[in-house]
Amino acid sequence: MGGDYESDRPTIITPVGDIQGLAAHGGFANALILSIGCHFGYNIVDADAIPKLTDKIDFTQVFAAQGATLIGNTGYGYGDTLSVEYSERLLVNLTQQLRYLELNSSTPESVPIGKALVRAKRAYLDRAVTLTGLDEKAMEELTLYGLPMWKVALPDGRIRPAQASLQAAPPPVNPRALASVDVSPTYALALRQQATARAESSQVESYFANTSVALDHDVNPEPNDTQAVAFRPIVPRVAVNVGAEGLLARGVALLAADYDDRALFSPLVSVPVTESEGVRPSVTANEFAPDRPYALNALIQSLVVTPFQFRRRAKEPSGIARVYERDAETGAGSMLFRVYYSPMRDRAAGLPQLWA
């Protein structure tokens, strides 16, 4: 259900009308209701309802009374002006997970709703170079009201999730002691352009995307792996699996890199959206940012690389894009990393466990 909501009513005109009309509808038995709407999943405690201002009945109660399952935000839902991010990406992940078959099942079984939601949030976390407050807010707010073991029946079109979506890194040399391995990620960058509007004018802004990823073409017809951080340029994203049996990746260092500086570059900036579009800022940075275009996602043992940096000093009309591209002739990687490991001798040295 699309729209902007308070916990007991739409704040704009929608087909469902008011909360009383929805309660009288009676046609949502066994339905799964998903919404990015603000406060759609906020449950009003009856004693806290304000007479003549808020209704004791909220959307979670109305749908539960009709035998429906609801997944919605307990606070503000967030999106991005020009790309799919934050609450939008979580719901994309969720609908993809609901389409999947159970990975280890011997018979074709669909994924339970609760497990699909856990995996959707895990997939969101897996992508992150860094988690911002908006990321944490989006993940924490999306809430399930209903029975988590229920499943969604699809007549056809189910697929099995890819078991190895990350590039595999070579194993460390010595698995019984402190070890390291050198990794040069493979990727291909493509320049994308997007017309944007500002208060004073409109212009074309650009970003680079990693096009070497294998995506579900029913959902993503064009490979376009990017990373967005609020009010910063959108950057290409490359993920490398650096997990190793019996070892734990602890750190990473950039050893060498080749890059190309491109002048007169206007980056596409991620702008979060709630009820209305946010202000599109002009990004300034005295030095190339981010200062480290890579990070180790220790939770899933992956190296996440964003092979792009940007610099525009104050009063400069445009900036410089630093692009770390592979050699087109030899295919050699433009960034060389060294990942450092320590033995996983006991449970205390291991990673936190997430069950799905």
C-alpha positions as CSV (number, residue, x, y, z in Angstrom):
1,M,0.0,0.0,0.0
2,G,1.6,3.2,-1.2
3,G,1.0,6.6,0.4
4,D,1.9,8.7,3.4
5,Y,0.3,7.8,6.7
6,E,-0.2,8.6,10.3
7,S,-0.8,5.6,12.5
8,D,-4.6,5.9,12.2
9,R,-5.2,7.7,8.8
10,P,-3.6,8.5,5.5
11,T,-2.3,12.0,5.4
12,I,-3.0,12.3,1.6
13,I,-6.0,11.0,-0.4
14,T,-5.6,7.2,-1.0
15,P,-8.0,4.6,-2.3
16,V,-8.4,3.1,1.3
17,G,-10.0,6.3,2.7
18,D,-10.0,6.6,6.5
19,I,-9.3,4.0,9.1
20,Q,-13.0,3.4,9.8
21,G,-13.7,2.7,6.1
22,L,-10.8,0.3,6.1
23,A,-12.1,-1.5,9.2
24,A,-15.4,-2.0,7.5
25,H,-13.9,-3.3,4.3
26,G,-13.4,-6.9,5.5
27,G,-11.6,-8.1,2.4
28,F,-8.0,-8.7,3.7
29,A,-8.2,-12.2,5.1
30,N,-4.8,-14.0,4.6
31,A,-3.4,-11.0,2.8
32,L,0.2,-9.8,3.2
33,I,0.2,-6.0,3.4
34,L,3.5,-4.2,2.7
35,S,4.0,-0.4,2.9
36,I,6.8,2.1,2.9
37,G,4.4,4.7,4.3
38,C,5.5,6.7,7.4
39,H,4.0,5.3,10.7
40,F,2.0,2.7,8.8
41,G,3.2,0.1,11.3
42,Y,3.0,2.3,14.4
43,N,0.7,0.7,17.1
44,I,-1.2,3.2,19.2
45,V,-1.6,2.2,22.9
46,D,-5.3,2.7,23.6
47,A,-4.6,4.6,26.8
48,D,-2.3,7.0,24.9
49,A,-4.9,8.0,22.3
50,I,-5.9,11.6,22.4
51,P,-9.7,12.1,22.2
52,K,-10.9,13.7,18.9
53,L,-7.3,13.8,17.6
54,T,-6.0,10.2,17.3
55,D,-8.2,7.1,16.9
56,K,-7.6,4.1,19.3
57,I,-7.8,1.9,16.2
58,D,-4.6,1.9,14.0
59,F,-3.6,0.1,10.8
60,T,-1.9,-2.8,12.6
61,Q,-5.1,-3.6,14.6
62,V,-7.4,-3.2,11.6
63,F,-5.5,-5.7,9.5
64,A,-4.9,-8.1,12.3
65,A,-8.6,-8.2,13.0
66,Q,-9.2,-9.2,9.4
67,G,-6.6,-12.0,9.5
68,A,-4.0,-10.2,7.5
69,T,-0.2,-9.9,8.0
70,L,1.3,-6.4,8.0
71,I,4.9,-5.3,7.5
72,G,5.3,-1.5,7.9
73,N,7.4,1.2,9.4
74,T,6.9,2.3,13.1
75,G,8.3,5.7,12.2
76,Y,9.2,7.6,9.1
77,G,9.9,5.6,5.9
78,Y,12.8,6.8,3.8
79,G,13.6,6.6,0.2
80,D,16.0,8.4,-2.2
81,T,15.2,11.0,-4.8
82,L,16.8,9.2,-7.8
83,S,17.9,5.8,-6.6
84,V,16.4,2.9,-4.6
85,E,17.8,3.2,-1.0
86,Y,16.9,3.0,2.7
87,S,13.3,1.7,3.3
88,E,12.8,1.3,-0.4
89,R,15.7,-1.1,-0.7
90,L,14.5,-3.1,2.3
91,L,11.2,-3.7,0.7
92,V,12.9,-4.6,-2.6
93,N,15.0,-7.1,-0.6
94,L,11.9,-8.4,1.1
95,T,9.9,-9.0,-2.1
96,Q,13.0,-10.8,-3.6
97,Q,13.3,-13.0,-0.5
98,L,9.6,-13.9,-0.7
99,R,10.1,-15.1,-4.3
100,Y,12.9,-17.4,-3.3
101,L,12.7,-21.1,-2.5
102,E,14.2,-22.4,0.7
103,L,17.9,-22.8,-0.1
104,N,18.5,-26.1,1.7
105,S,15.1,-27.7,1.3
106,S,14.8,-31.0,-0.5
107,T,11.4,-30.1,-1.8
108,P,10.2,-26.9,-3.4
109,E,9.2,-24.8,-0.4
110,S,8.6,-21.1,-0.1
111,V,10.3,-19.0,2.5
112,P,8.4,-18.1,5.7
113,I,7.5,-14.4,6.0
114,G,9.5,-13.9,9.2
115,K,12.6,-15.5,7.8
116,A,12.3,-13.5,4.6
117,L,12.2,-10.3,6.6
118,V,15.3,-11.3,8.6
119,R,17.2,-12.2,5.4
120,A,16.1,-8.9,3.7
121,K,17.6,-6.9,6.6
122,R,20.7,-9.1,6.5
123,A,21.1,-8.5,2.8
124,Y,20.8,-4.7,3.5
125,L,23.5,-5.0,6.1
126,D,25.7,-7.0,3.8
127,R,25.8,-4.2,1.2
128,A,27.0,-1.5,3.6
129,V,30.4,0.1,3.5
130,T,29.3,2.1,6.5
131,L,26.0,2.2,8.4
132,T,24.5,5.7,8.9
133,G,21.7,6.7,11.2
134,L,19.3,6.5,8.3
135,D,20.3,2.9,7.6
136,E,19.9,1.9,11.2
137,K,16.5,3.7,11.4
138,A,15.2,2.1,8.3
139,M,16.2,-1.4,9.5
140,E,14.9,-1.0,13.0
141,E,11.5,0.5,12.0
142,L,10.4,-2.2,9.5
143,T,8.2,-4.4,11.7
144,L,6.2,-7.6,11.2
145,Y,2.7,-7.9,12.7
146,G,1.4,-11.4,12.2
147,L,2.6,-15.0,12.3
148,P,6.2,-15.2,11.1
149,M,5.9,-18.9,9.9
150,W,3.3,-18.0,7.3
151,K,4.4,-18.3,3.7
152,V,3.3,-16.6,0.5
153,A,2.0,-18.9,-2.3
154,L,3.1,-18.1,-5.8
155,P,1.7,-20.0,-8.8
156,D,5.0,-20.0,-10.5
157,G,8.2,-18.0,-11.0
158,R,10.0,-19.0,-7.9
159,I,13.8,-19.1,-8.0
160,R,16.7,-20.3,-5.8
161,P,19.0,-17.5,-4.4
162,A,22.5,-17.4,-5.6
163,Q,24.8,-19.1,-3.1
164,A,27.9,-17.2,-4.0
165,S,27.1,-13.7,-5.1
166,L,30.5,-12.3,-4.0
167,Q,33.8,-12.7,-5.8
168,A,35.9,-15.4,-4.2
169,A,39.2,-14.4,-2.8
170,P,42.2,-16.8,-2.8
171,P,42.7,-18.7,0.5
172,P,45.4,-17.4,2.9
173,V,48.8,-19.0,2.7
174,N,49.0,-20.4,6.3
175,P,45.7,-21.3,7.9
176,R,47.3,-22.1,11.3
177,A,48.9,-18.8,12.1
178,L,48.6,-15.1,11.4
179,A,48.1,-14.8,7.7
180,S,47.4,-12.4,4.9
181,V,46.3,-12.6,1.3
182,D,46.5,-10.1,-1.6
183,V,43.3,-9.3,-3.4
184,S,42.7,-7.4,-6.6
185,P,38.9,-7.1,-7.2
186,T,37.5,-7.5,-10.7
187,Y,34.8,-5.0,-11.8
188,A,33.7,-2.9,-14.7
189,L,32.6,0.7,-14.3
190,A,30.0,2.6,-16.5
191,L,29.2,6.3,-16.4
192,R,25.6,7.0,-15.8
193,Q,24.0,10.4,-16.1
194,Q,20.8,11.8,-14.5
195,A,19.0,15.1,-15.1
196,T,18.3,16.8,-11.8
197,A,16.5,20.0,-10.7
198,R,17.7,22.6,-8.3
199,A,16.1,25.7,-7.0
200,E,18.0,27.9,-9.4
201,S,18.4,25.6,-12.4
202,S,18.4,22.1,-13.8
203,Q,21.5,20.2,-14.8
204,V,22.9,16.8,-15.6
205,E,24.8,15.0,-12.8
206,S,26.8,11.8,-13.1
207,Y,27.8,8.7,-11.2
208,F,29.7,5.5,-11.9
209,A,28.1,2.1,-11.4
210,N,29.7,-1.4,-11.2
211,T,28.2,-3.4,-14.1
212,S,30.0,-6.7,-13.5
213,V,27.5,-7.9,-11.0
214,A,25.1,-10.7,-11.7
215,L,21.6,-9.4,-10.9
216,D,18.0,-10.8,-11.1
217,H,17.0,-9.3,-14.4
218,D,13.3,-9.6,-13.6
219,V,13.9,-7.0,-10.8
220,N,17.1,-5.2,-12.1
221,P,17.2,-5.3,-15.9
222,E,20.5,-3.3,-15.9
223,P,23.5,-4.2,-13.8
224,N,23.9,-1.1,-11.6
225,D,25.6,-1.8,-8.3
226,T,26.1,1.4,-6.3
227,Q,26.4,2.6,-2.8
228,A,24.5,5.6,-1.4
229,V,25.2,7.6,1.7
230,A,22.9,10.5,2.5
231,F,24.1,13.9,1.0
232,R,27.2,12.4,-0.5
233,P,27.9,11.4,-4.1
234,I,26.6,8.0,-5.2
235,V,29.6,5.7,-5.8
236,P,30.1,2.3,-7.5
237,R,30.2,-0.7,-5.2
238,V,32.3,-3.9,-5.5
239,A,32.1,-6.8,-3.0
240,V,34.7,-9.5,-2.6
241,N,34.2,-12.6,-0.4
242,V,37.3,-12.8,1.8
243,G,36.1,-15.5,4.2
244,A,38.5,-18.4,4.9
245,E,37.9,-21.6,6.9
246,G,39.2,-21.4,10.5
247,L,40.3,-17.7,10.1
248,L,38.8,-14.4,10.8
249,A,39.5,-11.3,8.6
250,R,40.6,-8.5,10.9
251,G,41.8,-5.7,8.7
252,V,42.6,-4.5,5.2
253,A,45.2,-2.2,3.7
254,L,45.4,-0.7,0.2
255,L,48.8,-1.5,-1.3
256,A,48.6,0.0,-4.8
257,A,46.1,1.6,-7.1
258,D,45.9,3.2,-10.6
259,Y,43.4,5.9,-11.1
260,D,42.2,8.6,-13.6
261,D,41.3,12.1,-12.5
262,R,38.4,13.6,-14.5
263,A,37.8,17.3,-14.3
264,L,34.5,19.2,-14.7
265,F,32.6,16.5,-12.9
266,S,29.2,17.1,-11.2
267,P,28.3,14.1,-9.0
268,L,24.8,12.7,-8.4
269,V,24.2,13.1,-4.7
270,S,22.0,10.9,-2.6
271,V,19.1,12.9,-1.1
272,P,16.8,11.1,1.4
273,V,13.1,11.6,1.0
274,T,10.1,11.2,3.4
275,E,6.9,13.1,2.7
276,S,8.7,15.6,0.4
277,E,12.0,15.8,-1.5
278,G,15.0,16.9,0.5
279,V,17.2,19.8,-0.5
280,R,19.8,18.8,-3.1
281,P,23.2,20.1,-1.8
282,S,26.3,21.0,-3.7
283,V,29.1,18.8,-2.3
284,T,32.4,20.4,-1.3
285,A,35.5,18.6,-0.1
286,N,38.9,20.0,0.3
287,E,40.5,16.6,-0.2
288,F,39.4,13.5,-2.1
289,A,36.5,11.8,-0.3
290,P,35.8,9.3,0.9
291,D,39.4,9.2,2.3
292,R,39.3,5.4,2.3
293,P,37.2,4.0,-0.6
294,Y,37.1,0.6,0.9
295,A,36.1,-1.2,4.1
296,L,36.0,-4.6,5.7
297,N,32.5,-5.8,6.5
298,A,33.6,-8.1,9.3
299,L,30.1,-9.4,10.0
300,I,30.0,-11.3,6.7
301,Q,33.7,-11.4,5.9
302,S,33.6,-9.3,2.8
303,L,35.8,-6.6,1.4
304,V,33.6,-3.7,0.1
305,V,35.3,-1.4,-2.4
306,T,33.9,1.9,-3.8
307,P,36.5,2.7,-6.5
308,F,35.6,6.4,-6.7
309,Q,36.6,9.6,-4.9
310,F,35.5,13.2,-5.4
311,R,37.0,16.7,-4.6
312,R,35.5,20.1,-5.1
313,R,36.9,23.0,-3.0
314,A,34.8,26.0,-2.0
315,K,33.9,28.4,-4.8
316,E,35.0,26.0,-7.5
317,P,32.3,25.6,-10.2
318,S,32.9,21.9,-10.6
319,G,35.0,19.1,-9.1
320,I,37.4,16.3,-9.9
321,A,36.4,12.7,-10.0
322,R,39.1,10.2,-9.2
323,V,38.1,6.9,-10.8
324,Y,39.9,3.6,-10.1
325,E,39.5,1.7,-13.4
326,R,40.8,-1.6,-14.5
327,D,43.3,-1.8,-17.5
328,A,41.1,-2.3,-20.5
329,E,43.8,-4.2,-22.5
330,T,45.3,-6.5,-19.8
331,G,42.3,-6.8,-17.5
332,A,44.6,-6.2,-14.5
333,G,43.0,-4.8,-11.4
334,S,43.5,-1.2,-10.6
335,M,43.4,-1.7,-6.8
336,L,45.5,-4.1,-4.8
337,F,44.6,-4.9,-1.2
338,R,46.1,-7.0,1.5
339,V,43.6,-8.7,3.9
340,Y,44.9,-9.7,7.3
341,Y,43.6,-12.7,9.3
342,S,43.9,-14.2,12.7
343,P,43.0,-17.8,13.7
344,M,39.5,-18.4,15.0
345,R,40.7,-20.6,18.0
346,D,37.7,-20.3,20.2
347,R,34.1,-19.0,20.1
348,A,35.1,-15.7,21.7
349,A,37.2,-14.8,18.6
350,G,34.3,-15.5,16.3
351,L,31.6,-13.4,14.7
352,P,28.2,-12.7,16.2
353,Q,25.7,-15.2,15.0
354,L,22.6,-14.2,13.1
355,W,19.9,-16.8,12.6
356,A,17.5,-16.7,9.7
